Amino acid sequence: MTRGVDVGPAVLGVDPDTPRLLLPVAMVLMWINRVMVALGMVALLVASAVLTYSVVSRYLMKSSTDWQDEAAVFCLVGATFLCSAFVQALRGHVGIEAIAGLLPRSLNRLRLMLVDLLGLLFCSFFAWKSWTLFHEAWVEHQTTSSSWAPSLSIPYGLMATGMTLLGLQLLIQLSARLNSLLNKPAGVAL
């Protein structure tokens, strides 16, 4: 519930307040987000097929399976992280709007800008840490502890890529909010 907060409809597109310098980046990111969602849908289908096969093979054929859980988790990690920027572009992440209805419109816009800034800082740190984990896993040839032993660089790379895209999406949205705030004519209510 957004009780009087003007959040607008969930439409994928480039915010008209995006600074001109970032418009090409925003357009490319919008295209990348659409590709990531398509890959995420495929990853979810693959994960469901792998888990279904796992259940059938364990109970009907009495065969041991050790690779299915990791394969499904890798697909789910990829779908979750790679699609997060698309969800942010739609402002679809879970938000707590308890005080949104209590604040005047101008303070609520500042609150949203602060949330974007804090989200950008968190995602930037998370992306940096994920890239370092990816690098360590790649260089040291780290694998999982199962008998299948896939490389840990796979989930770390998915996390790093997804958080980088999410951070970039937040940066573009924050710059659009700042641009909107700075370019409002005098006397116009925020």
C-alpha positions in Angstrom: 0.0 0.0 0.0 1.3 3.4 -0.9 -1.3 5.7 0.7 -1.0 8.9 -1.2 2.5 8.4 -2.4 2.9 9.0 -6.1 5.0 6.1 -7.3 3.5 5.9 -10.8 2.8 2.7 -12.8 5.4 0.0 -13.1 6.6 0.6 -16.6 10.0 -0.4 -17.9 11.7 2.5 -19.6 14.2 5.3 -19.2 13.2 8.0 -16.7 12.8 11.3 -18.6 14.8 13.0 -15.8 17.9 10.9 -16.4 20.8 13.2 -17.2 21.8 13.3 -20.8 25.3 11.9 -20.1 23.7 8.7 -18.6 21.0 8.2 -21.2 23.1 5.8 -23.4 24.0 3.8 -20.3 20.4 3.7 -19.2 19.3 2.5 -22.7 21.9 -0.2 -22.7 21.0 -1.2 -19.2 17.3 -1.5 -20.1 18.2 -3.8 -22.9 20.6 -5.9 -20.7 17.8 -6.1 -18.0 15.4 -7.5 -20.6 18.0 -10.1 -21.6 18.7 -11.0 -18.0 15.0 -11.6 -17.3 14.8 -13.9 -20.3 17.8 -15.8 -19.0 16.3 -15.8 -15.5 13.1 -17.4 -16.9 15.2 -20.1 -18.6 17.2 -20.6 -15.4 14.0 -21.1 -13.4 12.7 -23.6 -15.9 16.0 -25.5 -15.8 16.0 -25.5 -12.0 12.4 -26.9 -11.9 13.3 -29.5 -14.5 16.4 -30.5 -12.6 14.6 -30.8 -9.3 11.7 -32.7 -10.8 14.3 -35.1 -12.4 15.9 -35.4 -9.0 12.7 -36.5 -7.3 11.8 -38.9 -10.0 15.2 -40.5 -10.2 15.5 -40.9 -6.4 12.1 -42.4 -5.7 11.3 -44.3 -8.9 14.7 -45.4 -10.1 16.4 -45.5 -6.7 19.4 -43.8 -8.1 21.7 -41.5 -6.2 21.9 -37.9 -7.3 24.4 -35.4 -6.1 24.6 -32.8 -8.8 20.9 -31.8 -8.9 20.8 -29.7 -5.8 23.9 -27.6 -6.8 22.7 -27.2 -10.4 19.3 -26.0 -9.2 20.9 -23.6 -6.6 23.2 -22.2 -9.2 20.2 -21.6 -11.5 18.3 -19.9 -8.7 21.2 -17.7 -7.7 21.6 -16.6 -11.3 17.9 -15.9 -11.7 17.7 -14.0 -8.4 20.8 -11.8 -8.9 20.7 -11.3 -12.6 17.1 -10.1 -12.6 17.4 -7.8 -9.6 18.2 -4.7 -11.7 15.1 -5.4 -13.8 13.0 -5.5 -10.7 14.6 -2.3 -9.4 13.9 -0.6 -12.8 10.2 -1.3 -12.1 10.6 -0.2 -8.5 9.4 -3.7 -7.7 11.6 -4.5 -4.7 9.8 -4.8 -1.3 9.7 -1.4 0.3 8.4 -0.5 3.7 6.0 2.4 3.3 5.0 2.8 6.9 5.9 6.5 7.0 5.3 7.3 3.4 1.7 8.4 4.1 2.8 10.5 7.0 5.4 12.6 5.2 4.7 15.5 2.9 5.4 14.9 -0.7 8.7 16.9 -0.7 10.1 14.9 2.3 8.9 11.7 0.8 10.9 12.4 -2.3 14.0 13.1 -0.2 13.3 9.9 1.7 13.2 7.9 -1.6 16.4 9.6 -2.7 18.1 8.6 0.5 16.9 5.0 0.1 18.3 4.9 -3.4 21.6 6.3 -2.1 21.8 3.8 0.7 20.8 1.0 -1.7 23.5 2.1 -4.1 26.2 2.1 -1.3 25.1 -1.4 -0.1 25.0 -2.8 -3.6 28.3 -1.3 -4.5 30.0 -2.9 -1.5 28.2 -6.2 -2.2 29.3 -6.2 -5.8 32.9 -5.3 -4.8 33.0 -8.2 -2.3 31.4 -10.6 -4.8 34.0 -9.7 -7.5 36.8 -10.4 -5.0 35.2 -13.8 -4.1 34.8 -14.5 -7.8 38.5 -13.6 -8.4 39.7 -15.8 -5.5 37.5 -18.8 -6.7 38.8 -18.4 -10.3 42.5 -18.0 -9.4 42.5 -20.7 -6.7 40.3 -23.1 -8.7 37.9 -23.4 -5.8 35.1 -25.9 -6.1 32.1 -27.1 -4.0 32.7 -30.0 -1.7 30.4 -32.4 -3.5 31.6 -35.2 -5.8 30.4 -33.2 -8.8 32.6 -30.2 -7.6 31.6 -27.4 -9.9 33.6 -24.2 -9.7 32.6 -21.7 -7.1 33.4 -19.0 -9.6 30.0 -19.7 -11.2 27.7 -18.5 -8.3 30.2 -15.8 -7.3 30.3 -14.5 -10.9 26.5 -14.5 -11.1 26.3 -12.6 -7.8 28.9 -10.1 -8.8 27.3 -9.5 -12.2 23.8 -9.1 -10.8 24.9 -6.8 -8.0 26.9 -4.7 -10.4 23.8 -4.3 -12.7 21.7 -3.5 -9.7 24.1 -0.9 -8.5 24.2 0.7 -11.9 20.4 0.7 -12.1 20.3 2.4 -8.7 23.0 5.0 -9.8 20.9 5.9 -12.9 17.7 6.2 -10.8 19.4 8.3 -8.1 20.9 10.6 -10.8 17.4 11.0 -12.3 16.0 11.9 -8.9 18.8 14.4 -8.3 18.4 15.8 -11.8 14.7 16.2 -11.2 15.3 17.9 -7.9 17.9 20.3 -9.2 16.0 21.2 -12.4 12.7 22.0 -10.8 11.7 25.6 -11.4 11.5 27.9 -8.4 8.2 27.8 -6.6 7.2 24.3 -7.9 6.3 21.9 -5.1 8.4 18.7 -4.9 
